[in-house]
Amino acid sequence: MPPEKDDLAADRRAAASRFVAELGATMSAANYPVTMVRAVMEGTSKAYGLDNHFLALPNYVQVGSPLGDSLYIANTDYVLRYDQSFPLAQLVARAPSGTVNPEEGMAELERIRNLDKRFPVWLTIIGYAVQSMGLALILQPTPWSLVGAAVLGLLVGALSVVGRRVDSIGYMLPTICAFLVALIVFTFNRHWHVGIDSLRALAAPLAVFLPGAAITLAVIELSTRHVVSGASRLVAGFMQIVQLAFGILIAAQVAGIADSNLVTTEMNRLGPWAPFLGVAVYGLGAMLNFGPPTRFLPWMLLMLYTAYAGQWLGNALLGSYASGFGGGLTLILFALAISHRPNTPPTVSLVLPGFWLLVPGSLGFMGMTQLLGTHSTAMFTATLISMMSIAVGVQSGLVLWRAAIQLTGNPRRRALHD
């Protein structure tokens, strides 16, 4: 082969390998499990006729040739928004077929990363307040909780916007927001005695910081022997919970509230209809806050109600600490069944809204706060169970889905982590 053709072929291989690395890094930024990141990278490389080796971690992707003569590294130093995950999912679905030109693929990744949010900042802040009100209707349906969720949701939503733009604030944002929210709630209750001592009143405005998706991904990756990525996600999730707990405990001390008064008593002063309305309100707020395509709203509501129904059944059949198992199991099975039908959203897009609603970290967050105040071994055990239950439910659903695929003999219907 003439030298010019050799150089052209080498340039094409280099462009393809670079695209594969950047695609994997962008998937990691969108919180795809590393099992799926690696599978898509392998499939795309084979479609281009490449025999690459891969390393995929939550914030680092590496693509190299077997001979070690070329190496492409992509660091994930950004987070992809939920609305950006929809065009990314379309690219992820096409890439392993080899129909995406590497240069076109790189241009599409650049376009996805630079997409503007659908709604202005002020509307996303209002959306977060509405989202907090919906969660308050589910967790603590009382008039004061609704008022607090709306007002404090505006505060946390505004601080989250600032945190995304100023890294030094963003790193401490969970502690800052937890401290401010708790101090306002505790001070208000101390002076006006409105009966909102329960930590459940704090969960709604602070829900954005609960690491439910991270812990679920950690369990999936640990169970598939991706120890490094799974352990790092798990530690990061626990760290975020500790940041929240620290902020609340400091606020309790400043407000003069004893640790023994930090309880998780559930109250419903509106009626049994409140949680069901809360799911719809939560979905509306999430649409305004995250800005997915408008046509996705019916699917989002369907998955939110599916997750809530699964959680309710899990609580009725297995108890409160295993309620997340029922929610996670139902959520992933419904998402996989829907996403494998024509003209439906991808699995990852369907699953994420359910994670936001199930809030698997909330029970762990409340339990960790009480643990720091009481040093109770039993509470520590309960915290671990409540945090892991939804993750185990999701993993069980994936196992059942794979078993159903094998029984039906349809290899094209792949699970989330294939």
Solvent accessible surface area in square Angstrom, and as a share of the most:
residue,aa,sasa,rsa
1,M,162,0.72
2,P,65,0.41
3,P,97,0.61
4,E,126,0.56
5,K,119,0.50
6,D,63,0.33
7,D,90,0.47
8,L,91,0.45
9,A,32,0.25
10,A,41,0.32
11,D,92,0.48
12,R,158,0.58
13,R,126,0.46
14,A,26,0.20
15,A,18,0.14
16,A,4,0.03
17,S,7,0.04
18,R,108,0.39
19,F,0,0.00
20,V,0,0.00
21,A,2,0.02
22,E,38,0.17
23,L,0,0.00
24,G,0,0.00
25,A,1,0.01
26,T,0,0.00
27,M,0,0.00
28,S,5,0.03
29,A,6,0.05
30,A,7,0.05
31,N,67,0.35
32,Y,5,0.02
33,P,3,0.02
34,V,0,0.00
35,T,13,0.08
36,M,38,0.17
37,V,0,0.00
38,R,85,0.31
39,A,28,0.22
40,V,6,0.03
41,M,0,0.00
42,E,57,0.25
43,G,24,0.23
44,T,0,0.00
45,S,2,0.01
46,K,151,0.64
47,A,44,0.34
48,Y,50,0.19
49,G,68,0.66
50,L,18,0.09
51,D,108,0.56
52,N,18,0.09
53,H,114,0.51
54,F,28,0.12
55,L,75,0.37
56,A,11,0.08
57,L,43,0.21
58,P,31,0.20
59,N,96,0.49
60,Y,55,0.21
61,V,0,0.00
62,Q,51,0.23
63,V,0,0.00
64,G,10,0.09
65,S,26,0.16
66,P,68,0.43
67,L,160,0.80
68,G,63,0.61
69,D,112,0.58
70,S,39,0.25
71,L,102,0.51
72,Y,39,0.15
73,I,84,0.43
74,A,5,0.04
75,N,94,0.48
76,T,17,0.10
77,D,125,0.65
78,Y,67,0.26
79,V,123,0.71
80,L,12,0.06
81,R,66,0.24
82,Y,15,0.06
83,D,13,0.07
84,Q,5,0.02
85,S,6,0.04
86,F,18,0.07
87,P,24,0.15
88,L,0,0.00
89,A,10,0.08
90,Q,112,0.50
91,L,4,0.02
92,V,10,0.06
93,A,82,0.63
94,R,118,0.43
95,A,0,0.00
96,P,44,0.28
97,S,73,0.47
98,G,29,0.28
99,T,94,0.54
100,V,4,0.02
101,N,70,0.36
102,P,19,0.12
103,E,105,0.47
104,E,109,0.49
105,G,0,0.00
106,M,60,0.27
107,A,63,0.49
108,E,46,0.21
109,L,1,0.01
110,E,91,0.41
111,R,116,0.42
112,I,0,0.00
113,R,64,0.24
114,N,96,0.49
115,L,53,0.26
116,D,124,0.64
117,K,61,0.26
118,R,111,0.41
119,F,46,0.19
120,P,65,0.41
121,V,60,0.34
122,W,155,0.54
123,L,36,0.18
124,T,6,0.03
125,I,31,0.15
126,I,71,0.36
127,G,0,0.00
128,Y,9,0.04
129,A,6,0.05
130,V,30,0.17
131,Q,10,0.04
132,S,3,0.02
133,M,62,0.28
134,G,0,0.00
135,L,1,0.01
136,A,3,0.02
137,L,12,0.06
138,I,22,0.11
139,L,25,0.13
140,Q,2,0.01
141,P,2,0.01
142,T,3,0.02
143,P,71,0.45
144,W,108,0.38
145,S,7,0.05
146,L,35,0.17
147,V,80,0.46
148,G,23,0.22
149,A,2,0.02
150,A,25,0.19
151,V,90,0.52
152,L,7,0.04
153,G,0,0.00
154,L,80,0.40
155,L,56,0.28
156,V,0,0.00
157,G,5,0.05
158,A,39,0.30
159,L,38,0.19
160,S,14,0.09
161,V,14,0.08
162,V,62,0.36
163,G,6,0.06
164,R,150,0.55
165,R,173,0.63
166,V,63,0.36
167,D,93,0.48
168,S,82,0.53
169,I,60,0.30
170,G,23,0.22
171,Y,161,0.61
172,M,97,0.43
173,L,13,0.07
174,P,11,0.07
175,T,16,0.09
176,I,60,0.31
177,C,0,0.00
178,A,0,0.00
179,F,54,0.22
180,L,57,0.28
181,V,0,0.00
182,A,0,0.00
183,L,43,0.21
184,I,80,0.41
185,V,9,0.05
186,F,2,0.01
187,T,42,0.25
188,F,65,0.27
189,N,14,0.07
190,R,113,0.41
191,H,105,0.47
192,W,162,0.57
193,H,146,0.65
194,V,24,0.14
195,G,30,0.29
196,I,17,0.09
197,D,54,0.28
198,S,3,0.02
199,L,0,0.00
200,R,34,0.12
201,A,14,0.11
202,L,0,0.00
203,A,0,0.00
204,A,3,0.02
205,P,0,0.00
206,L,0,0.00
207,A,18,0.14
208,V,68,0.39
209,F,15,0.06
210,L,18,0.09
211,P,12,0.08
212,G,4,0.04
213,A,23,0.18
214,A,32,0.25
215,I,0,0.00
216,T,0,0.00
217,L,11,0.06
218,A,0,0.00
219,V,23,0.13
220,I,1,0.01
221,E,0,0.00
222,L,62,0.31
223,S,59,0.38
224,T,35,0.20
225,R,205,0.75
226,H,56,0.25
227,V,92,0.53
228,V,104,0.60
229,S,2,0.01
230,G,0,0.00
231,A,40,0.31
232,S,54,0.35
233,R,21,0.08
234,L,37,0.18
235,V,102,0.59
236,A,59,0.46
237,G,1,0.01
238,F,46,0.19
239,M,113,0.50
240,Q,54,0.24
241,I,0,0.00
242,V,60,0.34
243,Q,30,0.14
244,L,0,0.00
245,A,0,0.00
246,F,110,0.46
247,G,1,0.01
248,I,0,0.00
249,L,24,0.12
250,I,60,0.30
251,A,0,0.00
252,A,0,0.00
253,Q,127,0.56
254,V,93,0.53
255,A,2,0.02
256,G,63,0.60
257,I,27,0.14
258,A,58,0.45
259,D,54,0.28
260,S,87,0.56
261,N,76,0.39
262,L,3,0.01
263,V,52,0.30
264,T,46,0.27
265,T,75,0.44
266,E,111,0.50
267,M,43,0.19
268,N,71,0.36
269,R,142,0.52
270,L,48,0.24
271,G,17,0.17
272,P,114,0.72
273,W,131,0.46
274,A,0,0.00
275,P,17,0.11
276,F,111,0.46
277,L,87,0.43
278,G,0,0.00
279,V,0,0.00
280,A,36,0.28
281,V,35,0.20
282,Y,4,0.01
283,G,0,0.00
284,L,94,0.47
285,G,0,0.00
286,A,0,0.00
287,M,13,0.06
288,L,40,0.20
289,N,19,0.10
290,F,45,0.19
291,G,2,0.02
292,P,0,0.00
293,P,28,0.18
294,T,87,0.51
295,R,175,0.64
296,F,4,0.02
297,L,52,0.26
298,P,89,0.56
299,W,75,0.26
300,M,0,0.00
301,L,51,0.25
302,L,78,0.39
303,M,0,0.00
304,L,1,0.00
305,Y,80,0.30
306,T,11,0.07
307,A,0,0.00
308,Y,29,0.11
309,A,50,0.39
310,G,1,0.01
311,Q,42,0.19
312,W,145,0.51
313,L,91,0.45
314,G,4,0.04
315,N,70,0.36
316,A,68,0.52
317,L,144,0.72
318,L,108,0.54
319,G,31,0.30
320,S,64,0.41
321,Y,94,0.36
322,A,25,0.20
323,S,9,0.06
324,G,9,0.09
325,F,55,0.23
326,G,11,0.10
327,G,0,0.00
328,G,0,0.00
329,L,41,0.20
330,T,35,0.20
331,L,0,0.00
332,I,0,0.00
333,L,52,0.26
334,F,98,0.41
335,A,0,0.00
336,L,1,0.00
337,A,43,0.33
338,I,20,0.10
339,S,22,0.14
340,H,56,0.25
341,R,161,0.59
342,P,111,0.70
343,N,155,0.80
344,T,34,0.20
345,P,18,0.11
346,P,48,0.30
347,T,17,0.10
348,V,15,0.08
349,S,1,0.01
350,L,0,0.00
351,V,4,0.03
352,L,25,0.13
353,P,0,0.00
354,G,0,0.00
355,F,14,0.06
356,W,49,0.17
357,L,8,0.04
358,L,8,0.04
359,V,9,0.05
360,P,9,0.06
361,G,0,0.00
362,S,7,0.04
363,L,63,0.32
364,G,0,0.00
365,F,0,0.00
366,M,4,0.02
367,G,5,0.05
368,M,15,0.07
369,T,0,0.00
370,Q,38,0.17
371,L,28,0.14
372,L,74,0.37
373,G,22,0.22
374,T,77,0.45
375,H,152,0.68
376,S,35,0.23
377,T,110,0.64
378,A,79,0.61
379,M,49,0.22
380,F,83,0.35
381,T,68,0.39
382,A,16,0.12
383,T,1,0.01
384,L,60,0.30
385,I,87,0.44
386,S,2,0.01
387,M,0,0.00
388,M,44,0.20
389,S,12,0.08
390,I,0,0.00
391,A,0,0.00
392,V,69,0.39
393,G,0,0.00
394,V,1,0.00
395,Q,29,0.13
396,S,34,0.22
397,G,0,0.00
398,L,0,0.00
399,V,83,0.48
400,L,95,0.47
401,W,26,0.09
402,R,91,0.33
403,A,43,0.33
404,A,47,0.37
405,I,22,0.11
406,Q,137,0.61
407,L,158,0.79
408,T,103,0.60
409,G,57,0.55
410,N,55,0.28
411,P,110,0.69
412,R,213,0.78
413,R,79,0.29
414,R,124,0.45
415,A,8,0.06
416,L,13,0.07
417,H,24,0.11
418,D,45,0.23
